[in-house]
Amino acid sequence: MYLPKHFAEPHAEELHRIMREHALATLVTQTDAGFDANHLPFLFEPGEGACGVLHAHVARANPLWREVADGSPVLVIFTGAQGYITPNWYPGKQQTHRRVPTWNYEVVHAHGTLHIRDDEKFVRGVVARLTRQHEASEPQPWKMGDAPADFIAEQLSHIVGIEVRVSRLEGKRKLSQHHQTPDREGAIQGLEARGNIELAQAMKDTAMPPE
């Protein structure tokens, strides 16, 4: 990933936050047929292993778990807040017209190795934890116990667990850090007016550029 120094995110807690809040990630693998990509909700366990562990599951019908050898290197990409920035939001554009459009975004690359976990206990645990995490904000959170046990057992038999043992996390937050304060604030206001509150807040939370 191209990573200019001023866009690099070195803080692990920020990378973990993006991974937690944007759980649907892209798992990139390589098979004999070439590169493949699967889009899966991941559960991140930062306290396991050197740099954490990612857990997910795939449909048993998905050839991924058969075609990718256990222990193969993989890349998991998490995309956080993102959005288009028009130069019309920059006060400097009105003065010099020397401004161009861009796209701001947050992204985390998790490098590691893939391990297949085809056992019911592991899969049940992953599904239970994913459910608790994503149902937490519901008025009446759904839990696995709400469904008949035989139905849950049948559903679990149709999926296979996967584990990515993370060896390195790389984060990029391209949030107009290199722009001067008036242009940056103009972009934040433009995003808020357009309803992209998440990206506007991400820009507010980053260090302001030097004057």
C-alpha positions in Angstrom: 0.0 0.0 0.0 1.3 3.4 -0.9 1.7 5.2 2.5 2.9 8.7 2.7 4.2 9.5 6.3 1.5 12.1 7.0 -1.3 9.5 6.2 0.2 6.6 8.2 -1.8 5.6 11.4 0.7 4.2 13.9 -1.7 3.9 16.9 -2.9 0.3 17.4 -6.0 1.4 19.2 -7.1 3.4 16.1 -6.5 0.4 13.8 -8.4 -1.8 16.2 -11.3 0.7 16.3 -11.6 0.7 12.5 -11.6 -3.1 12.4 -14.2 -3.3 15.1 -16.6 -0.6 13.8 -16.3 -1.8 10.1 -16.3 -5.6 10.6 -17.1 -6.5 7.0 -13.7 -6.9 5.4 -12.2 -8.3 2.2 -10.2 -11.5 2.5 -7.7 -11.7 -0.3 -6.2 -15.1 -1.1 -4.2 -16.7 -3.9 -5.2 -20.1 -5.4 -3.9 -22.1 -8.4 -6.5 -20.1 -10.4 -5.2 -16.7 -9.3 -6.2 -14.1 -6.8 -9.6 -14.5 -5.0 -11.5 -12.1 -2.7 -14.3 -12.9 -0.2 -16.2 -10.4 1.8 -16.8 -11.5 5.4 -17.7 -10.0 8.8 -14.6 -10.6 11.0 -14.3 -10.8 14.8 -11.0 -9.4 15.9 -9.3 -10.7 19.1 -6.4 -8.2 19.7 -5.1 -10.1 22.8 -4.3 -13.4 20.9 -1.0 -14.0 19.2 1.6 -11.4 18.3 -0.7 -8.9 16.6 -4.1 -10.4 17.2 -6.3 -13.0 15.5 -9.3 -12.6 13.1 -12.1 -15.1 13.2 -14.9 -15.6 10.6 -16.8 -18.3 8.8 -17.6 -19.2 5.2 -20.3 -21.3 3.6 -19.3 -24.9 3.4 -20.2 -24.6 -0.3 -17.5 -21.9 -0.7 -14.4 -23.5 -2.2 -12.1 -21.2 -0.2 -11.6 -23.5 2.6 -10.6 -26.4 0.3 -8.5 -24.4 -2.3 -6.3 -22.4 0.1 -3.7 -24.4 1.9 -3.7 -24.2 5.7 -1.1 -21.6 6.7 -1.1 -19.7 3.4 -0.3 -15.9 3.6 -3.4 -13.7 3.2 -4.4 -10.1 3.3 -7.6 -8.8 5.0 -8.7 -5.3 4.1 -10.9 -3.2 6.4 -12.4 0.1 5.0 -13.5 2.7 7.5 -15.0 6.1 7.0 -14.7 7.3 3.3 -16.1 9.8 0.9 -15.6 12.2 -2.0 -14.2 15.7 -1.4 -15.1 18.4 -3.9 -12.7 21.4 -4.3 -15.8 23.6 -4.1 -15.6 23.1 -0.3 -12.2 24.7 -0.1 -12.1 28.5 0.5 -8.7 28.5 -1.3 -10.4 27.3 -4.5 -12.3 30.6 -4.7 -9.0 32.5 -4.3 -6.7 30.7 -6.6 -8.7 27.9 -8.3 -5.6 25.7 -7.7 -7.5 22.9 -6.0 -8.6 19.5 -7.2 -11.1 16.8 -6.1 -9.9 13.9 -3.9 -11.2 11.0 -1.9 -10.7 10.7 1.8 -10.7 7.4 3.6 -9.5 5.1 6.4 -8.2 1.6 5.7 -6.4 -1.1 7.6 -4.5 -4.0 6.0 -4.1 -7.1 8.2 -1.4 -9.4 7.0 -1.3 -13.0 8.3 -1.8 -16.6 7.6 -5.1 -18.5 7.1 -6.1 -21.5 9.1 -9.1 -23.6 8.6 -11.2 -24.5 11.7 -13.7 -27.1 10.6 -15.1 -28.0 14.0 -18.6 -27.3 15.4 -17.4 -25.9 18.8 -15.2 -23.3 17.1 -17.8 -22.2 14.6 -20.5 -22.0 17.3 -18.3 -19.7 19.4 -17.5 -17.4 16.4 -21.2 -17.1 15.5 -22.2 -16.5 19.1 -19.5 -13.7 19.6 -20.3 -12.1 16.2 -24.0 -12.1 17.1 -23.4 -10.5 20.6 -21.2 -7.8 19.0 -23.6 -6.8 16.3 -26.9 -7.3 18.2 -25.6 -5.2 21.2 -27.3 -2.0 20.0 -30.7 -3.6 19.4 -33.5 -3.0 21.9 -34.0 -6.7 22.2 -30.8 -8.4 21.0 -31.3 -11.7 19.2 -29.3 -14.6 20.6 -28.7 -18.1 19.3 -30.8 -19.5 22.1 -33.9 -17.8 20.6 -33.9 -20.4 17.8 -34.6 -24.1 18.2 -31.4 -26.1 19.0 -31.8 -28.5 16.1 -32.2 -25.6 13.7 -29.0 -23.9 14.9 -27.1 -27.2 14.7 -28.3 -27.6 11.1 -27.3 -24.1 10.2 -23.8 -24.5 11.8 -23.2 -27.7 9.8 -23.4 -25.6 6.6 -20.5 -23.3 7.6 -16.7 -23.7 8.2 -14.7 -21.5 10.5 -11.5 -19.7 9.5 -8.8 -18.0 11.5 -6.3 -15.4 10.4 -3.2 -15.2 12.6 -2.2 -11.6 12.1 1.5 -10.9 11.7 1.3 -7.2 10.8 -1.2 -4.4 10.8 -0.8 -1.4 8.5 -3.1 1.6 8.7 -3.8 4.6 6.5 -6.0 7.6 7.3 -6.1 9.9 4.3 -8.0 12.8 5.9 -6.6 16.0 4.3 -3.9 16.3 6.9 -1.7 18.1 4.4 -4.2 20.9 3.7 -4.3 24.2 5.5 -6.9 24.8 8.2 -9.5 26.8 6.2 -9.6 24.2 3.4 -9.8 21.4 5.8 -12.6 23.0 7.9 -14.4 23.8 4.7 -14.3 20.1 3.7 -15.5 19.0 7.1 -18.5 21.4 6.9 -19.3 20.2 3.4 -19.3 16.6 4.5 -21.6 17.4 7.5 -24.0 19.2 5.2 -24.0 16.2 2.9 -24.7 13.9 5.8 -21.3 12.1 5.9 -20.9 12.6 9.7 -18.5 9.7 10.2 -15.9 11.0 7.8 -16.3 14.6 9.0 -15.7 13.4 12.6 -12.7 11.3 11.5 -11.2 14.5 10.0 -11.9 16.4 13.2 -10.2 13.7 15.2 -6.9 13.9 13.3 -4.2 16.4 14.1 -4.7 19.7 12.4 -2.0 20.6 9.8 0.7 23.2 10.7 -0.1 26.8 9.8 
